[in-house]
Amino acid sequence: MIAKQEILNANILLVDDQLVNIKLLEKMLRQAGFASIFSTTRPQEVKTLYFANEIDLILLDIRMPEMDGFEVMSQLQAEIENDYLPVLVVTAELTSQTRDRALSSGAKDFITKPFNQSEVLQRIRNMLEVRLLHKEIRLQNETLEQQVRQRTQQLEQSRLEIIKRLGRAAEYKDNETGNHILRMSHFAHMLAKAAGLSQEQSDNILLAAPMHDIGKIGIPDHILLKPGKLNPDEWEIMKTHVNIGADLLDGTDIPLLVTARNIALSHHEKWDGSGYPQGLKGEAIPIEGRICAICDVFDALTSERPYKKAWPLEEAVAFLRQQKGKHFDPELVDLFESILDDILTYRAAHLDNFSDQARSA
């Protein structure tokens, strides 16, 4: 129920080319207690006045020179989407043809000249009540939509935080640095965009790539952290980290986690089919796995570790070229080279530091 005072405070616009009619309606409204009244004798000004003053009701004359009431309503309808157009038509001749055309143009009710004061005021109150109820409901809906958006954003932030922490869980068990994970995931994001993947797909790869080795949390420390070369039995156990990771991320249809599972399972597959765990070949390997394989290997080769020296850039790039069609997707290697300047710029800004390497050691 709309309060009486709220109705009396509504913004009303009077439109008539005859000033005497405007003065008569304005006097009638002010005597009834309406406080916010705007008027014009120029129909060309209606659209500007309507939006500038958040008009709640228009009393609109139909027969006007230069621009009639039908044209005014048509102009407003073109600007208003999913809203209630509050037009009360004022006319001296309410023929069936005029009524039909006015209603089809957006009019909600009619008053006839000469004015019956009681009838005019009642029709105005009725229309304003509907208009203000519509505004109230729309405001409630907007508030609910905003609350839903905020809640959705909070859930998304929580999900991303969990994903980041999952990635760090693997990092703490492995001998890689946090910056390796950061660099590799951003390299993958750049390569995904260069390969023409959508913004959503590229962003999912950026967020999912840090979990590529999440399965290593299931590998015994004496194997995962062994300083020397693994024996064949140990190597077979090490290779199970891809299945462990896929199992940890399985059972959801959330696109981000589906991408993470695909990366965890396929980033050790090779273009020629000699990789693991499934021996997939060529484009049978998910593209996110093919992308991360290149980015992971490149950053590992060019990074110093307690157990190895960093490769020079030229040697690392030469290795990628050598492995085109063997380990790596040839087209993706070419694309990686095409964005190498951007890769190196990002890498230079996110080099490993000694605290990282001390912890890793």
Summary of the structure (lengths in Angstrom):
residues: 361
radius of gyration: 34.8
end to end distance: 71.1
largest distance: 103.0
contacts: 1093
relative contact order: 0.08
helix: 63%
strand: 8%
